[in-house]
Amino acid sequence: MKTLEAHNLTLAYGTKEVVHNMSFQAVPGEMVGLVGPNGSGKSTIIKALCRVLNPREGWVKANGHDIAKMHRREMAKLISVVPQTPVLPSAFTAFEIVLMGRNPHLGTFQYESSRDLSIAWQAMERCGVQQFADRRISELSGGEIQSVVIARALAQETECILLDEPTANLDIGRQIEVLDLLKEECHRRNLTVIAAIHDLNLAAHYCEKLVLIKKGTLFAFGTPQEVITTDNICQVYGQGSYVHTHPLSGLPAVLPKVSNLKDNNKCAI
């Protein structure tokens, strides 16, 4: 994939506009993070990038082609999605869910081959969920289900992966494991990865580019050092947070305001 590009996107639910005139692009080998306060439009943008939601204005292009004109199967070979709250058949096993990632590569009435089964199993191993292979989805925790859905996206073998809060429901150790995996896959397979991430510090550490969103509009786009500044964070999230340089990575890190500290209404480095 060359790029996944959003141009002048305006997105709405009914008469209510939630994203206004949004433009950015993601290129192979880079993780792009969508960051911003709750309700700023991150999940809505993910929906538009995979054609779950049609733009009121603007367009999304993959490899220079408007995704609105693509056949669903062709788009599914190009873009896989990890939703924030996946809706899955509870009676299916985890392996069956991961194997669904092979569906775009199968013909009508075609069964999975031994190669498809192997790809699905390898994806489970990569995500560390092979031990859940025979367990039904209804028997898994929210975090375990999230990892199974990420394995399904890997099994789909697309050039682009979209993720909406991929670390939701995960403890901090598992968050690091999942983001390490996504980063490795992004670089190893030269994937285009776009993820809506709530945690600014994780986004700064793992993403090459960040899209900072304020009330549905693009506030800043660039590297973590360019986007996560004290001034930007104060303007988007409110006063009281402090941005400093991480002593090990050299990347920006955010300390949130704490209500019982003095001078917590001041923005400072």
N, C-alpha and C positions, 0 to 999 in steps of 0.2 A: 504494500500500500504506500502511495506517495504521501497523501495527507487526508485528514478528515477535517473538513472546513465548515464552520458555521458563519453565515453572512447575513447581517442585519435581521437576526431572528427576533420576531415578536410572537410571544406565545400566550395563550389565554385559555381559561376554562370558562366556557360560555361567554358572558360579556366582561368578565374580569380578567384584565391583562396582568400577568405575573412576571413576564420577562419582556424587556423593551430593547429593541435595536441592538442585539448582542452579536458580536463578531469576534472570532478567534479561530486558530487552527492548531492541530496537533500533527506531528510528523513521526515517522517510524523511529523506534529506538528511544523515544522520550515518554515519560509519564507526565501527563498534564493533570493537575489537581484543580477541581472546582471548590473554592472555599468561600465562606460567607456565613452570616448568622442564619439561624433557623428561619425558614420561610422566605429566604432571599431568592429562591428559584433554582437551586442546584439540581434537585431531583427532576424538576420540570425540563431542564435542559437535557438531562440524560434521556428522558422520554422522547424528546424531539430528535436527538441524535440517532435513535434506533427506530424512528417512525411510529412509535406508540402514540405520539401526539403530533398532529400536523400543524405547521406554523401558520399563524394568521398572516404574517409577512415574512419575507426572507426565504433562505434555502439552506440545506445541508448537502454537501458534496463529499463523496468518497471516491478517491482516485479520479477526481474531476467529473464524476457523474452524479447527477441529482438523485438522491436516494428515493425521492418521491416517485421516480419513474422506473425504479428497479423492481424486478420480480422478487417476491418474498424469499424464495429459495436462494436466489443469487445473493441477496443481501445477508441472509443467514450464513452463507459461506464466507462472507466478508467481515461481519460484525457479530460478536457475541455479547450477551448482557448478563450482568449479575445484579438483579434488583435488590432493593433494600429489604423488602418483605415478600419473598417469593411465594407464589401460590402453587403448591405441589400436591399431587394425589397421595393421600396419607397411607394408602395400602401398598404403594410401590416401595421397593427396597432402594437403598442408597445407590447400589450399582445400577439398577434400572434407570434411576434419575440421571446418573452420569452418562449412561449409554445413550440417552436422548440427545446428547450433544452431537451424535453421529447422524441424526436424522436428515440434516440438509445434504449429506453426501450420499444418501440412498435413493434409488429409483423407486417408482411407484410399486408397492407390494414387494419390495426387495427386503430381505432379511439382512441383519448384520453379519458381516463376515468375521472370520477369526482375527483379521487385522483390526476391525472395528472394536472387537472385544478387548484386544490387546491395548489399543489406544486408550480406551476407557479405563482399563485397570491401571495403566501407567499414570494417567491423570490423577487417579485416586491416590496412588503412591506418592506422587509429587505433592499433593495437598495433605498427606498424612491422614487420610480417612479410609484406607483400605480395610481397617478393622471393622468398619461399619457396613461393609459391602452387603451383607445378608440381613441387615436390620431394616425394618420399615421406617419410613420417614417419621411416622407418628411416634416412634420410640426415641427420636433424637432430640437433643436440646437445640435452642435457637442458634447457638454458635456452631454446633456440629452441622446443622442444615446449611448454614452460610458457607462452610468449607466445602460441603458436597456440591453446592451450586457453583462455586468457583472451579471445582474439578470438572463439572459439566462444561463450563466455558472453555477450559483448556482442551477438553476432549473434542470440542467443536472445531478446533484448529483453524481459527479465523486470523485475519491479519490485524484486527482491531478488537479490543475488549473494553467495554463500558461497564463501570462499576458504580453503584449507588451505595455509599457508605459500606465498603467491603469489610470494615472492621467492626461493624455493629454487632453487638451481642458477644464480642470476643474479649477475653481478659488480656491484659497488657502483653503477656508473653506470647499469646497466640496472635495478637495484632502484629507484633514484630515478625513472627514466622510467615504470616500471610503476605505482608508487604515486602519482605525479603524475597519471597517466591515470585510475586508479581514483578518486582524490579528485575530479578534474574531472567524471567521469561521475556520481559520487554527487551532487554539487551541481547539475550542469546538468540531469540527468534526475530529480532528487529521489528517488534510489534508496535502498534500505536495504541497507547493505553490512556484512557480518560477516566478519572475517578472523582466522584464527589466525596470529599473527606471533611469530617467535622473538626478533627483535631489539627490545629494549625502547626503544631510542632512535628507531628508525623508527616503532614503535607510538605513542610519545608525540608525534611530529611530525605524523603523518597521521591519527590517530584522535581523534574528539571524545570518545568514551567508551572506557574499558578495563574488561575483566573479568579480574581477577587471580585465578588459580586455584592453590590449594595442595593437592596430593594429592587431586585430584578434588572439592574443595569450594570454594565461593565465598569468597575471602578479602577482596576489596574490589571495589567497582563504583563508577565515577564518572569525572570528568574526569582527564586525565593528571596534573594538579597534585594531585588528591586521592588518586590511586592510587599514583603513583610517588614514594614518599617513602623516605627512608633506612630508617626503621623497618620499613615494609612489605617493602622489598626484602631487608633482612637476615633478616626472619622467613620469607620464602618461598624465597629463593635461598641463604641462608646468609650468615654474616658476612663482611665484607671489602669490600663494594661501597660506592661513594660516590655520592650523588645531589647534583647541583649544578644551578644554573640556567644554561641555555644563554645565552651572551652576546648572540646575535642574535635568537633566537626567544622567549626568556623562558620556554621550556618546560623541564620537568625532563630532565636527561641523566644517564646512569649510567656511571660509570667502574668497570669490574670489578676485582676484586682481582688483584694480581700477586704471585706467591709469593716473589719475591726482594726485596720491599720490606719495610721494618720496619713493625711495628704494623699488619699487614694483617688482623688479626683484630678490629680495632676498627671499629665503625660510627660514621661521622661525616659531617657535611655539608661 
